Amino acid sequence: MNIYKHEFKMHLKSVITWSLSVTALIAVYFSFFPSFAQDAALLNEMMANFPEELLMAFGMNGIDLSSVLGFYSFVFLFAQICLAIQAANYGFSLVSIEERELTADFLLAKPVGRTRILTSKLLAAFSSLTITNIVVWISSFGFINMFKGGKTYDTKPLLLLLLSIVVFQLFFLTVGLVISLLVKRVRSVTPFSMALAFGMYVLSAFGGMLGDSKLEKITPFRHFEPNFIIQNAAYDVPLVLISVSAILVSLVGSYLLYIKRDIPSVV
């Protein structure tokens, strides 16, 4: 039984939906860029009148929306929310869907170890997220060059921002997985994934408003803040390492919990 292939096929429809949704989001938002760029002075003056706390909450402090990458960093924040929900969905459903539908005992009755089962499921989920990631790359470069209106931009910050998607997705995938194994049963994936994604976003927003560095250490929305990456053409390495550490801890915890987990059966 090819668990990887089966899991990948299960994700395929979702991958297409999420990929098209993020592509449409980038296309719609970035199509407004030419209009913004024409009124650059007025736009920057308007931004200067906003409270600093509000700009920090949305990662827009010091941002220049009249520049190609400045505007894209604003758009990318909304794409991050979509990517977080997708990855969290896969994480929470990875094991819970079989327990909820009482088909896990059928899978575990096969001559395949639990470690191999979980590894196959994780690889299938990661492959699915990678497809969405590639679509984001293609649509980002495509729509930026379509709507940049003759303006130039530095490729390096854009590449760093797009590369951050991998770790960003893995955070929500693995954290969602370990939470699903810590609770007794996940009856519905959507409330959990929405709570994790938006909860992390809200923590990032309040951390910016309150200037609380402790909140910054919790959420990957702050670890991979688009505006910071675009302005500095670099990552905030200590914060990125927190995300990487969370991924590793969640992975190890997930394997330990899954190996020892009591699986509900039909009988």
Contacts in CASP RR format, 6 or more apart in sequence:
PFRMAT RR
TARGET T0000
AUTHOR 0000-0000-0000
METHOD contacts of the structure
MODEL  1
MNIYKHEFKMHLKSVITWSLSVTALIAVYFSFFPSFAQDAALLNEMMANF
PEELLMAFGMNGIDLSSVLGFYSFVFLFAQICLAIQAANYGFSLVSIEER
ELTADFLLAKPVGRTRILTSKLLAAFSSLTITNIVVWISSFGFINMFKGG
KTYDTKPLLLLLLSIVVFQLFFLTVGLVISLLVKRVRSVTPFSMALAFGM
YVLSAFGGMLGDSKLEKITPFRHFEPNFIIQNAAYDVPLVLISVSAILVS
LVGSYLLYIKRDIPSVV
1 110 0 8 1.000
1 112 0 8 1.000
3 107 0 8 1.000
3 112 0 8 1.000
3 116 0 8 1.000
3 117 0 8 1.000
3 120 0 8 1.000
3 121 0 8 1.000
3 124 0 8 1.000
4 120 0 8 1.000
4 121 0 8 1.000
4 123 0 8 1.000
4 124 0 8 1.000
5 124 0 8 1.000
6 124 0 8 1.000
7 120 0 8 1.000
7 121 0 8 1.000
7 124 0 8 1.000
7 125 0 8 1.000
8 124 0 8 1.000
8 127 0 8 1.000
8 128 0 8 1.000
10 124 0 8 1.000
11 90 0 8 1.000
11 124 0 8 1.000
11 125 0 8 1.000
11 128 0 8 1.000
12 128 0 8 1.000
14 86 0 8 1.000
14 89 0 8 1.000
14 90 0 8 1.000
14 128 0 8 1.000
15 128 0 8 1.000
15 131 0 8 1.000
15 132 0 8 1.000
18 82 0 8 1.000
18 83 0 8 1.000
18 86 0 8 1.000
18 132 0 8 1.000
19 131 0 8 1.000
19 132 0 8 1.000
19 135 0 8 1.000
19 136 0 8 1.000
21 82 0 8 1.000
22 79 0 8 1.000
22 82 0 8 1.000
22 83 0 8 1.000
22 132 0 8 1.000
22 135 0 8 1.000
22 136 0 8 1.000
22 139 0 8 1.000
23 135 0 8 1.000
23 136 0 8 1.000
23 139 0 8 1.000
25 75 0 8 1.000
25 78 0 8 1.000
25 79 0 8 1.000
25 82 0 8 1.000
26 75 0 8 1.000
26 79 0 8 1.000
26 136 0 8 1.000
26 139 0 8 1.000
26 140 0 8 1.000
26 143 0 8 1.000
27 139 0 8 1.000
27 143 0 8 1.000
29 74 0 8 1.000
29 75 0 8 1.000
29 78 0 8 1.000
30 71 0 8 1.000
30 72 0 8 1.000
30 75 0 8 1.000
30 143 0 8 1.000
30 144 0 8 1.000
30 147 0 8 1.000
31 143 0 8 1.000
31 147 0 8 1.000
33 68 0 8 1.000
33 71 0 8 1.000
33 147 0 8 1.000
33 148 0 8 1.000
33 149 0 8 1.000
34 147 0 8 1.000
34 149 0 8 1.000
36 43 0 8 1.000
36 65 0 8 1.000
36 66 0 8 1.000
36 71 0 8 1.000
37 66 0 8 1.000
37 71 0 8 1.000
37 149 0 8 1.000
37 151 0 8 1.000
39 66 0 8 1.000
40 66 0 8 1.000
43 65 0 8 1.000
43 66 0 8 1.000
44 64 0 8 1.000
44 65 0 8 1.000
44 66 0 8 1.000
47 55 0 8 1.000
47 60 0 8 1.000
47 63 0 8 1.000
47 65 0 8 1.000
50 60 0 8 1.000
52 61 0 8 1.000
53 208 0 8 1.000
53 209 0 8 1.000
54 209 0 8 1.000
55 61 0 8 1.000
55 62 0 8 1.000
55 63 0 8 1.000
56 207 0 8 1.000
56 208 0 8 1.000
56 209 0 8 1.000
56 211 0 8 1.000
57 205 0 8 1.000
57 206 0 8 1.000
57 207 0 8 1.000
57 208 0 8 1.000
57 209 0 8 1.000
58 77 0 8 1.000
58 205 0 8 1.000
59 77 0 8 1.000
59 208 0 8 1.000
59 225 0 8 1.000
59 226 0 8 1.000
59 227 0 8 1.000
60 74 0 8 1.000
60 227 0 8 1.000
61 227 0 8 1.000
62 227 0 8 1.000
62 231 0 8 1.000
63 70 0 8 1.000
63 73 0 8 1.000
63 74 0 8 1.000
63 227 0 8 1.000
63 231 0 8 1.000
64 70 0 8 1.000
65 71 0 8 1.000
65 74 0 8 1.000
67 151 0 8 1.000
67 153 0 8 1.000
68 144 0 8 1.000
68 148 0 8 1.000
68 151 0 8 1.000
68 152 0 8 1.000
68 153 0 8 1.000
69 153 0 8 1.000
69 154 0 8 1.000
69 157 0 8 1.000
69 158 0 8 1.000
69 230 0 8 1.000
70 227 0 8 1.000
70 230 0 8 1.000
72 140 0 8 1.000
72 144 0 8 1.000
72 158 0 8 1.000
72 161 0 8 1.000
72 226 0 8 1.000
72 230 0 8 1.000
73 161 0 8 1.000
73 226 0 8 1.000
73 227 0 8 1.000
73 229 0 8 1.000
73 230 0 8 1.000
74 226 0 8 1.000
74 227 0 8 1.000
76 140 0 8 1.000
76 161 0 8 1.000
76 226 0 8 1.000
77 221 0 8 1.000
77 226 0 8 1.000
79 136 0 8 1.000
80 168 0 8 1.000
80 221 0 8 1.000
80 224 0 8 1.000
80 226 0 8 1.000
81 197 0 8 1.000
81 198 0 8 1.000
81 201 0 8 1.000
83 129 0 8 1.000
83 132 0 8 1.000
83 136 0 8 1.000
83 165 0 8 1.000
83 168 0 8 1.000
83 169 0 8 1.000
83 172 0 8 1.000
84 168 0 8 1.000
84 169 0 8 1.000
84 172 0 8 1.000
84 196 0 8 1.000
84 197 0 8 1.000
84 200 0 8 1.000
84 201 0 8 1.000
84 220 0 8 1.000
84 221 0 8 1.000
85 172 0 8 1.000
85 193 0 8 1.000
85 194 0 8 1.000
85 197 0 8 1.000
86 129 0 8 1.000
86 132 0 8 1.000
86 169 0 8 1.000
87 129 0 8 1.000
87 168 0 8 1.000
87 169 0 8 1.000
87 170 0 8 1.000
87 171 0 8 1.000
87 172 0 8 1.000
87 173 0 8 1.000
88 172 0 8 1.000
88 173 0 8 1.000
88 175 0 8 1.000
88 176 0 8 1.000
88 192 0 8 1.000
88 193 0 8 1.000
88 194 0 8 1.000
88 196 0 8 1.000
88 197 0 8 1.000
89 189 0 8 1.000
89 190 0 8 1.000
89 193 0 8 1.000
90 125 0 8 1.000
90 128 0 8 1.000
90 129 0 8 1.000
90 173 0 8 1.000
91 125 0 8 1.000
91 172 0 8 1.000
91 173 0 8 1.000
91 174 0 8 1.000
91 176 0 8 1.000
91 177 0 8 1.000
91 180 0 8 1.000
91 193 0 8 1.000
92 176 0 8 1.000
92 177 0 8 1.000
92 179 0 8 1.000
92 180 0 8 1.000
92 186 0 8 1.000
92 189 0 8 1.000
92 192 0 8 1.000
92 193 0 8 1.000
92 196 0 8 1.000
93 180 0 8 1.000
93 186 0 8 1.000
93 189 0 8 1.000
94 118 0 8 1.000
94 121 0 8 1.000
94 122 0 8 1.000
94 125 0 8 1.000
94 177 0 8 1.000
94 180 0 8 1.000
95 104 0 8 1.000
95 118 0 8 1.000
95 121 0 8 1.000
95 177 0 8 1.000
95 180 0 8 1.000
95 181 0 8 1.000
95 258 0 8 1.000
95 261 0 8 1.000
96 180 0 8 1.000
96 185 0 8 1.000
96 186 0 8 1.000
96 189 0 8 1.000
97 189 0 8 1.000
98 104 0 8 1.000
98 107 0 8 1.000
99 185 0 8 1.000
99 186 0 8 1.000
99 263 0 8 1.000
99 264 0 8 1.000
100 185 0 8 1.000
100 186 0 8 1.000
100 187 0 8 1.000
102 264 0 8 1.000
102 265 0 8 1.000
102 266 0 8 1.000
104 263 0 8 1.000
104 264 0 8 1.000
104 265 0 8 1.000
105 263 0 8 1.000
105 264 0 8 1.000
105 265 0 8 1.000
105 266 0 8 1.000
107 117 0 8 1.000
108 114 0 8 1.000
108 117 0 8 1.000
108 263 0 8 1.000
114 258 0 8 1.000
114 259 0 8 1.000
115 255 0 8 1.000
115 259 0 8 1.000
118 254 0 8 1.000
118 255 0 8 1.000
118 258 0 8 1.000
122 173 0 8 1.000
122 177 0 8 1.000
125 173 0 8 1.000
126 169 0 8 1.000
126 170 0 8 1.000
126 173 0 8 1.000
129 169 0 8 1.000
129 173 0 8 1.000
130 166 0 8 1.000
133 165 0 8 1.000
133 166 0 8 1.000
133 169 0 8 1.000
136 162 0 8 1.000
136 165 0 8 1.000
137 162 0 8 1.000
140 158 0 8 1.000
140 162 0 8 1.000
141 158 0 8 1.000
144 153 0 8 1.000
144 158 0 8 1.000
154 233 0 8 1.000
156 233 0 8 1.000
157 229 0 8 1.000
157 230 0 8 1.000
157 231 0 8 1.000
157 232 0 8 1.000
157 233 0 8 1.000
158 230 0 8 1.000
160 229 0 8 1.000
160 233 0 8 1.000
160 234 0 8 1.000
160 235 0 8 1.000
161 224 0 8 1.000
161 226 0 8 1.000
161 229 0 8 1.000
161 230 0 8 1.000
164 224 0 8 1.000
164 229 0 8 1.000
164 235 0 8 1.000
167 220 0 8 1.000
167 224 0 8 1.000
167 240 0 8 1.000
167 243 0 8 1.000
167 244 0 8 1.000
167 247 0 8 1.000
168 220 0 8 1.000
168 223 0 8 1.000
168 224 0 8 1.000
168 243 0 8 1.000
170 247 0 8 1.000
171 220 0 8 1.000
171 243 0 8 1.000
171 246 0 8 1.000
171 247 0 8 1.000
172 193 0 8 1.000
172 196 0 8 1.000
172 197 0 8 1.000
172 200 0 8 1.000
172 220 0 8 1.000
174 246 0 8 1.000
174 247 0 8 1.000
174 250 0 8 1.000
174 251 0 8 1.000
174 254 0 8 1.000
175 196 0 8 1.000
175 246 0 8 1.000
175 247 0 8 1.000
175 250 0 8 1.000
176 192 0 8 1.000
176 193 0 8 1.000
176 196 0 8 1.000
176 250 0 8 1.000
177 250 0 8 1.000
177 254 0 8 1.000
178 250 0 8 1.000
178 253 0 8 1.000
178 254 0 8 1.000
178 257 0 8 1.000
179 192 0 8 1.000
179 196 0 8 1.000
180 186 0 8 1.000
180 192 0 8 1.000
181 253 0 8 1.000
181 254 0 8 1.000
181 257 0 8 1.000
181 258 0 8 1.000
181 261 0 8 1.000
182 257 0 8 1.000
185 264 0 8 1.000
186 192 0 8 1.000
199 219 0 8 1.000
200 218 0 8 1.000
200 219 0 8 1.000
200 220 0 8 1.000
200 221 0 8 1.000
201 219 0 8 1.000
201 221 0 8 1.000
203 215 0 8 1.000
203 218 0 8 1.000
203 219 0 8 1.000
203 221 0 8 1.000
203 222 0 8 1.000
204 215 0 8 1.000
204 216 0 8 1.000
204 219 0 8 1.000
204 221 0 8 1.000
204 222 0 8 1.000
204 225 0 8 1.000
206 212 0 8 1.000
206 215 0 8 1.000
207 215 0 8 1.000
207 216 0 8 1.000
207 222 0 8 1.000
208 215 0 8 1.000
208 216 0 8 1.000
208 222 0 8 1.000
215 222 0 8 1.000
216 222 0 8 1.000
216 223 0 8 1.000
216 239 0 8 1.000
217 239 0 8 1.000
217 242 0 8 1.000
220 243 0 8 1.000
222 239 0 8 1.000
223 236 0 8 1.000
223 239 0 8 1.000
223 240 0 8 1.000
223 242 0 8 1.000
223 243 0 8 1.000
224 235 0 8 1.000
224 240 0 8 1.000
224 243 0 8 1.000
225 236 0 8 1.000
228 236 0 8 1.000
229 235 0 8 1.000
END
